[in-house]
Amino acid sequence: KVSDLTDAVDWALAENQRAGSPYFGRIDPAQIAYSGWSCGGVQALQVANDPRVKTMVIHNSGVLNNGPTNMTGVSVGKEVLQTLHTPVIYIEGGPKDIAYENGMDDFTRISHVPAAIANLPVGHGGTFNEPNGGAAASVAVSWLNWQLRGDAQSAKRFVGEDCGLCKDAQWSLQRKQFPNTPGSK
């Protein structure tokens, strides 16, 4: 259920404050991200308006282009993109990814928050079955380290004239609403 995402954050934040919890004082409530893969990406978009969230990572997903997305308890249209209030990255599997067209269209429609879309032509399964989640997981971790922790080294994969993904022939990166991001491929 979509509410599982917000319920999980509620639980974690409560455990962060509960004396005796193994998570007591160990969770930074200023570093919350929502992420999802495929149908889960649409679910993450459904709760994008949560004021606690600082960034979003959408894997191999996007809201359907031909009407509302009706799956896993979610009925959502492209209007949900207007609820984004944080930077977002879509990590897609290139043109062979069943979600590619939807994700690309989502990216095109987002004009009010920093947005990026990174494509690695591996299809809908991404690289999650590779050790440590493969290249797609590495990009997601870099994004989270940059967005949540302000890690300058991680940021270099996404911004600047010599951004890492911009120079990596395997990846295609587009970005907008970020400072110092002229040009992309």
Buried (B, 14 or more C-beta within 10 A) or exposed (E): EBEEBBEEBEEBBEBBEEEEBEBEEEBEEEEBBBBBBBBBBBBBBBBBEBEBBBBBBBBBBBBBEEEBBEBBEBEBEBEBBBEBBBBBBBBBBBEEBEBBBBBBBBBEBBEEBBBBBBBBBBBBBBBBEBEEBBBBBBBBBBBBBBBBEEEEEBBBBBBBEEBBBBEBEEBBBBBBEBEEBEEBE
